[in-house]
Amino acid sequence: MFSAATWQDGAGFCQPLLTVGMAWSLALAGGVVQAGEVSVNWQMPDYPPVIITSGPYQGTGYADVFLRYFIERTPEFHHVVQNSSMSRVFGLMKQGLPVCEPSLLKTAEREAYVDFSGPVEFVLPHHLVVRADRVGRLAAYRDGGGAVDIARLMRDTTLITVRQEKRGYPPPVLEAMTAAAGQKNLLLTSDDDEGPFRQLASGWVDYIISYPDEINWFSRKLQLPAEQKFVYLPIAGLPEYTIGYVGCTKSEWGRKVVRRVNEIVARAGKRPPWIDAEARWLDPEAARRYEDVFVRRSPFKSNSR
């Protein structure tokens, strides 16, 4: 039998311990607790404002809100929550060890080793981010509506950008990055999300690709002067919104967890509480656009409580 003791983190999560180290070891070995409970090991990279693992806003990311909601409604699971990194998440999944991450972009490469839930998060898509004083450099690559042709842009070796390790990108962006691999203007960086924004602010790179909620988060954190303010532009060929998913190691264990995720999300109604948690991290203009797109395109419309 395992201890029923719990600990409470700064965000108000009550985490069953089992003794956490013991639970982790046994769960990685088999995934099922002796008493018949399924042990779910949540890997939580610090990925603000999706997952916020420290600081004054700890636990208020929209994936944090979803996970708390899910944990409260699945007493049959034994939840263990651990700080992690994206490199560790995918490393464990590729090894076949039973872990889950609550906020992943679905890609063809990841589907080889990840079982994905149905839609959980609803976010505005990736945008191209540039300093306000450098927007003019991109004029030749924008269409009549202002959207950037990312494939043409990345062929310009005089304008530098980065590709982050372990980050998921939508197909048009990924295709452009793949075609530009090895060029001097495409730098490979770690999965540190703040780094590219600092490089952009300092002028080391000319543009990066990110989500509007991240752009607002790091703009506020870095407190940039007006001339270095981040401006974000739409990327041609991307949809109006992006869906985020819970991802678990591909296995019968993983499928069991994501089936339960789908059941809980289906009961959460047309506007699950973590949707408001996402909206509040957007700047006013993006928040208005988010609400418009959500009303028209929400994947939760058919769900009922």
Order of alpha helices (4+ residues) and beta strands (2+ residues): beta-beta-alpha-beta-alpha-beta-alpha-beta-beta-beta-beta-alpha-beta-alpha-beta-alpha-beta-alpha-beta-beta-alpha-alpha-alpha
